[in-house]
Amino acid sequence: MAWIGDYEIRMQAAAPTNAVEQPLFTIGMFDHDAQCFIDSQVCYSLAEGAVAFESLLLIAEPVAGTPH
């Protein structure tokens, strides 16, 4: 969805659960330098996904602007 510095914000299909309400997808931020996920959120609606995406952008943008 977005690539900022070493960080990539990804959207993936959610794994099925035994819950009555099934998640639609997950949004997560991957650090390519460290080769690990920094954060992720399970989303049950597009609106929830939009909020998750915006919150990850707020994390990634200041971090990507600083030297390693």
Biopython code that builds the backbone (N, CA, C, O; Angstrom):
import numpy as np
from Bio.PDB.StructureBuilder import StructureBuilder

atoms = [
    (1, "MET", "N", (0.810, -1.189, 0.000)),
    (1, "MET", "CA", (0.000, 0.000, 0.000)),
    (1, "MET", "C", (0.857, 1.258, 0.000)),
    (1, "MET", "O", (0.519, 2.245, -0.654)),
    (2, "ALA", "N", (1.975, 1.223, 0.739)),
    (2, "ALA", "CA", (2.868, 2.381, 0.785)),
    (2, "ALA", "C", (4.265, 1.917, 1.164)),
    (2, "ALA", "O", (4.434, 0.965, 1.925)),
    (3, "TRP", "N", (5.260, 2.605, 0.622)),
    (3, "TRP", "CA", (6.650, 2.326, 0.944)),
    (3, "TRP", "C", (7.277, 3.641, 1.366)),
    (3, "TRP", "O", (7.335, 4.583, 0.575)),
    (4, "ILE", "N", (7.754, 3.719, 2.623)),
    (4, "ILE", "CA", (8.331, 4.939, 3.170)),
    (4, "ILE", "C", (9.676, 4.579, 3.779)),
    (4, "ILE", "O", (9.736, 3.914, 4.814)),
    (5, "GLY", "N", (10.758, 5.016, 3.139)),
    (5, "GLY", "CA", (12.094, 4.648, 3.611)),
    (5, "GLY", "C", (12.252, 3.139, 3.599)),
    (5, "GLY", "O", (12.028, 2.498, 2.572)),
    (6, "ASP", "N", (12.639, 2.564, 4.736)),
    (6, "ASP", "CA", (12.793, 1.114, 4.866)),
    (6, "ASP", "C", (11.486, 0.421, 5.254)),
    (6, "ASP", "O", (11.456, -0.798, 5.419)),
    (7, "TYR", "N", (10.403, 1.197, 5.400)),
    (7, "TYR", "CA", (9.148, 0.656, 5.912)),
    (7, "TYR", "C", (8.118, 0.468, 4.799)),
    (7, "TYR", "O", (7.974, 1.313, 3.915)),
    (8, "GLU", "N", (7.427, -0.626, 4.862)),
    (8, "GLU", "CA", (6.363, -0.920, 3.905)),
    (8, "GLU", "C", (5.081, -1.217, 4.677)),
    (8, "GLU", "O", (5.070, -2.036, 5.597)),
    (9, "ILE", "N", (4.005, -0.540, 4.289)),
    (9, "ILE", "CA", (2.705, -0.812, 4.883)),
    (9, "ILE", "C", (1.987, -1.775, 3.945)),
    (9, "ILE", "O", (1.772, -1.480, 2.770)),
    (10, "ARG", "N", (1.622, -2.926, 4.487)),
    (10, "ARG", "CA", (1.034, -4.007, 3.687)),
    (10, "ARG", "C", (-0.394, -4.315, 4.135)),
    (10, "ARG", "O", (-0.738, -4.179, 5.309)),
    (11, "MET", "N", (-1.201, -4.727, 3.185)),
    (11, "MET", "CA", (-2.540, -5.218, 3.486)),
    (11, "MET", "C", (-2.590, -6.671, 3.032)),
    (11, "MET", "O", (-2.221, -6.990, 1.901)),
    (12, "GLN", "N", (-3.048, -7.549, 3.919)),
    (12, "GLN", "CA", (-3.112, -8.972, 3.614)),
    (12, "GLN", "C", (-4.470, -9.519, 4.023)),
    (12, "GLN", "O", (-5.121, -8.992, 4.925)),
    (13, "ALA", "N", (-4.886, -10.573, 3.353)),
    (13, "ALA", "CA", (-6.122, -11.257, 3.741)),
    (13, "ALA", "C", (-5.957, -11.782, 5.164)),
    (13, "ALA", "O", (-4.897, -12.289, 5.533)),
    (14, "ALA", "N", (-7.003, -11.655, 5.945)),
    (14, "ALA", "CA", (-6.954, -12.130, 7.331)),
    (14, "ALA", "C", (-7.154, -13.632, 7.382)),
    (14, "ALA", "O", (-7.905, -14.202, 6.590)),
    (15, "ALA", "N", (-6.480, -14.254, 8.314)),
    (15, "ALA", "CA", (-6.652, -15.695, 8.520)),
    (15, "ALA", "C", (-8.039, -15.943, 9.115)),
    (15, "ALA", "O", (-8.486, -15.183, 9.974)),
    (16, "PRO", "N", (-8.719, -16.991, 8.673)),
    (16, "PRO", "CA", (-10.034, -17.294, 9.238)),
    (16, "PRO", "C", (-9.932, -17.620, 10.727)),
    (16, "PRO", "O", (-8.938, -18.179, 11.192)),
    (17, "THR", "N", (-10.982, -17.258, 11.460)),
    (17, "THR", "CA", (-11.032, -17.530, 12.893)),
    (17, "THR", "C", (-12.319, -18.286, 13.205)),
    (17, "THR", "O", (-13.144, -18.515, 12.321)),
    (18, "ASN", "N", (-12.478, -18.664, 14.448)),
    (18, "ASN", "CA", (-13.705, -19.317, 14.895)),
    (18, "ASN", "C", (-14.740, -18.315, 15.381)),
    (18, "ASN", "O", (-15.817, -18.708, 15.829)),
    (19, "ALA", "N", (-14.429, -17.029, 15.300)),
    (19, "ALA", "CA", (-15.336, -15.983, 15.771)),
    (19, "ALA", "C", (-16.536, -15.857, 14.830)),
    (19, "ALA", "O", (-16.468, -16.227, 13.658)),
    (20, "VAL", "N", (-17.620, -15.335, 15.363)),
    (20, "VAL", "CA", (-18.823, -15.118, 14.563)),
    (20, "VAL", "C", (-18.552, -14.085, 13.477)),
    (20, "VAL", "O", (-18.904, -14.291, 12.316)),
    (21, "GLU", "N", (-17.925, -12.973, 13.857)),
    (21, "GLU", "CA", (-17.574, -11.929, 12.889)),
    (21, "GLU", "C", (-16.147, -12.179, 12.387)),
    (21, "GLU", "O", (-15.199, -12.187, 13.172)),
    (22, "GLN", "N", (-16.008, -12.380, 11.094)),
    (22, "GLN", "CA", (-14.701, -12.661, 10.504)),
    (22, "GLN", "C", (-14.008, -11.365, 10.081)),
    (22, "GLN", "O", (-14.652, -10.475, 9.526)),
    (23, "PRO", "N", (-12.699, -11.248, 10.337)),
    (23, "PRO", "CA", (-11.966, -10.067, 9.876)),
    (23, "PRO", "C", (-11.853, -10.067, 8.353)),
    (23, "PRO", "O", (-11.812, -11.126, 7.727)),
    (24, "LEU", "N", (-11.802, -8.868, 7.759)),
    (24, "LEU", "CA", (-11.651, -8.749, 6.313)),
    (24, "LEU", "C", (-10.191, -8.862, 5.886)),
    (24, "LEU", "O", (-9.863, -9.543, 4.915)),
    (25, "PHE", "N", (-9.314, -8.175, 6.636)),
    (25, "PHE", "CA", (-7.899, -8.126, 6.269)),
    (25, "PHE", "C", (-7.081, -7.639, 7.454)),
    (25, "PHE", "O", (-7.629, -7.229, 8.478)),
    (26, "THR", "N", (-5.766, -7.689, 7.302)),
    (26, "THR", "CA", (-4.864, -7.092, 8.276)),
    (26, "THR", "C", (-4.016, -6.037, 7.568)),
    (26, "THR", "O", (-3.719, -6.149, 6.379)),
    (27, "ILE", "N", (-3.642, -5.028, 8.317)),
    (27, "ILE", "CA", (-2.719, -4.009, 7.823)),
    (27, "ILE", "C", (-1.527, -4.031, 8.760)),
    (27, "ILE", "O", (-1.680, -3.974, 9.980)),
    (28, "GLY", "N", (-0.340, -4.115, 8.180)),
    (28, "GLY", "CA", (0.860, -4.168, 8.994)),
    (28, "GLY", "C", (1.989, -3.364, 8.393)),
    (28, "GLY", "O", (2.018, -3.102, 7.191)),
    (29, "MET", "N", (2.929, -2.972, 9.259)),
    (29, "MET", "CA", (4.110, -2.248, 8.804)),
    (29, "MET", "C", (5.322, -3.148, 8.935)),
    (29, "MET", "O", (5.622, -3.650, 10.018)),
    (30, "PHE", "N", (6.020, -3.349, 7.819)),
    (30, "PHE", "CA", (7.194, -4.217, 7.759)),
    (30, "PHE", "C", (8.443, -3.361, 7.628)),
    (30, "PHE", "O", (8.492, -2.446, 6.807)),
    (31, "ASP", "N", (9.454, -3.659, 8.439)),
    (31, "ASP", "CA", (10.748, -2.975, 8.395)),
    (31, "ASP", "C", (11.698, -3.830, 7.559)),
    (31, "ASP", "O", (12.130, -4.897, 7.996)),
    (32, "HIS", "N", (12.017, -3.358, 6.358)),
    (32, "HIS", "CA", (12.887, -4.135, 5.465)),
    (32, "HIS", "C", (14.323, -4.194, 5.976)),
    (32, "HIS", "O", (15.032, -5.163, 5.707)),
    (33, "ASP", "N", (14.758, -3.175, 6.705)),
    (33, "ASP", "CA", (16.113, -3.178, 7.251)),
    (33, "ASP", "C", (16.261, -4.267, 8.317)),
    (33, "ASP", "O", (17.241, -5.013, 8.312)),
    (34, "ALA", "N", (15.291, -4.358, 9.227)),
    (34, "ALA", "CA", (15.332, -5.351, 10.309)),
    (34, "ALA", "C", (14.695, -6.687, 9.918)),
    (34, "ALA", "O", (14.831, -7.681, 10.632)),
    (35, "GLN", "N", (13.997, -6.702, 8.776)),
    (35, "GLN", "CA", (13.306, -7.906, 8.299)),
    (35, "GLN", "C", (12.284, -8.435, 9.308)),
    (35, "GLN", "O", (12.254, -9.626, 9.618)),
    (36, "CYS", "N", (11.437, -7.508, 9.821)),
    (36, "CYS", "CA", (10.390, -7.920, 10.762)),
    (36, "CYS", "C", (9.214, -6.954, 10.707)),
    (36, "CYS", "O", (9.347, -5.812, 10.266)),
    (37, "PHE", "N", (8.059, -7.435, 11.163)),
    (37, "PHE", "CA", (6.886, -6.581, 11.269)),
    (37, "PHE", "C", (6.990, -5.746, 12.534)),
    (37, "PHE", "O", (7.336, -6.263, 13.597)),
    (38, "ILE", "N", (6.696, -4.471, 12.426)),
    (38, "ILE", "CA", (6.732, -3.557, 13.563)),
    (38, "ILE", "C", (5.382, -3.548, 14.270)),
    (38, "ILE", "O", (5.310, -3.554, 15.499)),
    (39, "ASP", "N", (4.314, -3.532, 13.475)),
    (39, "ASP", "CA", (2.968, -3.464, 14.038)),
    (39, "ASP", "C", (1.988, -3.983, 13.015)),
    (39, "ASP", "O", (2.254, -3.929, 11.814)),
    (40, "SER", "N", (0.854, -4.488, 13.477)),
    (40, "SER", "CA", (-0.218, -4.892, 12.571)),
    (40, "SER", "C", (-1.547, -4.805, 13.302)),
    (40, "SER", "O", (-1.609, -4.833, 14.531)),
    (41, "GLN", "N", (-2.611, -4.698, 12.509)),
    (41, "GLN", "CA", (-3.953, -4.610, 13.080)),
    (41, "GLN", "C", (-4.918, -5.401, 12.207)),
    (41, "GLN", "O", (-4.880, -5.312, 10.980)),
    (42, "VAL", "N", (-5.779, -6.174, 12.852)),
    (42, "VAL", "CA", (-6.838, -6.902, 12.170)),
    (42, "VAL", "C", (-7.983, -5.931, 11.950)),
    (42, "VAL", "O", (-8.364, -5.205, 12.868)),
    (43, "CYS", "N", (-8.538, -5.907, 10.740)),
    (43, "CYS", "CA", (-9.592, -4.952, 10.395)),
    (43, "CYS", "C", (-10.866, -5.684, 9.986)),
    (43, "CYS", "O", (-10.835, -6.636, 9.206)),
    (44, "TYR", "N", (-11.979, -5.218, 10.529)),
    (44, "TYR", "CA", (-13.286, -5.814, 10.261)),
    (44, "TYR", "C", (-14.112, -4.984, 9.280)),
    (44, "TYR", "O", (-15.185, -5.411, 8.856)),
    (45, "SER", "N", (-13.611, -3.791, 8.917)),
    (45, "SER", "CA", (-14.310, -2.940, 7.954)),
    (45, "SER", "C", (-13.283, -2.099, 7.204)),
    (45, "SER", "O", (-12.136, -1.967, 7.631)),
    (46, "LEU", "N", (-13.715, -1.532, 6.076)),
    (46, "LEU", "CA", (-12.824, -0.654, 5.321)),
    (46, "LEU", "C", (-12.495, 0.607, 6.110)),
    (46, "LEU", "O", (-11.370, 1.103, 6.052)),
    (47, "ALA", "N", (-13.473, 1.126, 6.847)),
    (47, "ALA", "CA", (-13.226, 2.315, 7.664)),
    (47, "ALA", "C", (-12.169, 2.035, 8.724)),
    (47, "ALA", "O", (-11.291, 2.866, 8.960)),
    (48, "GLU", "N", (-12.246, 0.881, 9.358)),
    (48, "GLU", "CA", (-11.244, 0.500, 10.356)),
    (48, "GLU", "C", (-9.870, 0.356, 9.705)),
    (48, "GLU", "O", (-8.857, 0.712, 10.307)),
    (49, "GLY", "N", (-9.834, -0.158, 8.491)),
    (49, "GLY", "CA", (-8.576, -0.283, 7.752)),
    (49, "GLY", "C", (-7.976, 1.066, 7.411)),
    (49, "GLY", "O", (-6.759, 1.241, 7.472)),
    (50, "ALA", "N", (-8.826, 2.027, 7.050)),
    (50, "ALA", "CA", (-8.344, 3.369, 6.735)),
    (50, "ALA", "C", (-7.707, 4.020, 7.960)),
    (50, "ALA", "O", (-6.668, 4.671, 7.853)),
    (51, "VAL", "N", (-8.329, 3.846, 9.115)),
    (51, "VAL", "CA", (-7.772, 4.395, 10.361)),
    (51, "VAL", "C", (-6.437, 3.725, 10.684)),
    (51, "VAL", "O", (-5.486, 4.400, 11.077)),
    (52, "ALA", "N", (-6.358, 2.410, 10.523)),
    (52, "ALA", "CA", (-5.115, 1.676, 10.787)),
    (52, "ALA", "C", (-4.004, 2.143, 9.848)),
    (52, "ALA", "O", (-2.866, 2.338, 10.275)),
    (53, "PHE", "N", (-4.333, 2.319, 8.581)),
    (53, "PHE", "CA", (-3.356, 2.787, 7.593)),
    (53, "PHE", "C", (-2.819, 4.159, 7.979)),
    (53, "PHE", "O", (-1.608, 4.382, 7.961)),
    (54, "GLU", "N", (-3.716, 5.078, 8.328)),
    (54, "GLU", "CA", (-3.297, 6.428, 8.722)),
    (54, "GLU", "C", (-2.404, 6.402, 9.962)),
    (54, "GLU", "O", (-1.432, 7.153, 10.036)),
    (55, "SER", "N", (-2.721, 5.553, 10.927)),
    (55, "SER", "CA", (-1.895, 5.497, 12.143)),
    (55, "SER", "C", (-0.504, 4.943, 11.845)),
    (55, "SER", "O", (0.479, 5.386, 12.438)),
    (56, "LEU", "N", (-0.414, 3.978, 10.929)),
    (56, "LEU", "CA", (0.898, 3.455, 10.548)),
    (56, "LEU", "C", (1.695, 4.486, 9.759)),
    (56, "LEU", "O", (2.916, 4.559, 9.897)),
    (57, "LEU", "N", (1.021, 5.283, 8.934)),
    (57, "LEU", "CA", (1.713, 6.364, 8.223)),
    (57, "LEU", "C", (2.332, 7.344, 9.204)),
    (57, "LEU", "O", (3.457, 7.800, 8.998)),
    (58, "LEU", "N", (1.613, 7.672, 10.262)),
    (58, "LEU", "CA", (2.132, 8.604, 11.263)),
    (58, "LEU", "C", (3.375, 8.062, 11.954)),
    (58, "LEU", "O", (4.254, 8.827, 12.353)),
    (59, "ILE", "N", (3.448, 6.747, 12.095)),
    (59, "ILE", "CA", (4.628, 6.116, 12.695)),
    (59, "ILE", "C", (5.782, 6.095, 11.700)),
    (59, "ILE", "O", (6.916, 6.416, 12.057)),
    (60, "ALA", "N", (5.504, 5.723, 10.472)),
    (60, "ALA", "CA", (6.549, 5.511, 9.461)),
    (60, "ALA", "C", (7.188, 6.807, 8.976)),
    (60, "ALA", "O", (8.405, 6.858, 8.797)),
    (61, "GLU", "N", (6.409, 7.839, 8.762)),
    (61, "GLU", "CA", (6.938, 9.056, 8.170)),
    (61, "GLU", "C", (8.027, 9.725, 9.000)),
    (61, "GLU", "O", (9.075, 10.051, 8.442)),
    (62, "PRO", "N", (7.840, 9.951, 10.315)),
    (62, "PRO", "CA", (8.941, 10.565, 11.079)),
    (62, "PRO", "C", (10.155, 9.641, 11.204)),
    (62, "PRO", "O", (11.292, 10.112, 11.178)),
    (63, "VAL", "N", (9.927, 8.347, 11.340)),
    (63, "VAL", "CA", (11.027, 7.399, 11.484)),
    (63, "VAL", "C", (11.837, 7.316, 10.195)),
    (63, "VAL", "O", (13.066, 7.267, 10.238)),
    (64, "ALA", "N", (11.159, 7.300, 9.054)),
    (64, "ALA", "CA", (11.850, 7.196, 7.768)),
    (64, "ALA", "C", (12.685, 8.430, 7.486)),
    (64, "ALA", "O", (13.657, 8.356, 6.734)),
    (65, "GLY", "N", (12.327, 9.564, 8.076)),
    (65, "GLY", "CA", (13.053, 10.800, 7.843)),
    (65, "GLY", "C", (14.324, 10.939, 8.664)),
    (65, "GLY", "O", (15.113, 11.852, 8.423)),
    (66, "THR", "N", (14.542, 10.044, 9.638)),
    (66, "THR", "CA", (15.743, 10.113, 10.472)),
    (66, "THR", "C", (16.817, 9.185, 9.933)),
    (66, "THR", "O", (16.490, 8.105, 9.441)),
    (67, "PRO", "N", (18.083, 9.566, 10.006)),
    (67, "PRO", "CA", (19.159, 8.679, 9.536)),
    (67, "PRO", "C", (19.296, 7.461, 10.446)),
    (67, "PRO", "O", (19.044, 7.547, 11.648)),
    (68, "HIS", "N", (19.690, 6.343, 9.877)),
    (68, "HIS", "CA", (19.883, 5.090, 10.639)),
    (68, "HIS", "C", (21.206, 5.093, 11.341)),
    (68, "HIS", "O", (21.543, 4.128, 12.027)),
]
sb = StructureBuilder()
sb.init_structure("model")
sb.init_model(0)
sb.init_chain("A")
sb.init_seg("    ")
for serial, (resi, resn, name, xyz) in enumerate(atoms, 1):
    if name == "N":
        sb.init_residue(resn, " ", resi, " ")
    sb.init_atom(name, np.array(xyz, "f"), 0.0, 1.0, " ", f" {name:<3s}", serial, name[0])
structure = sb.get_structure()
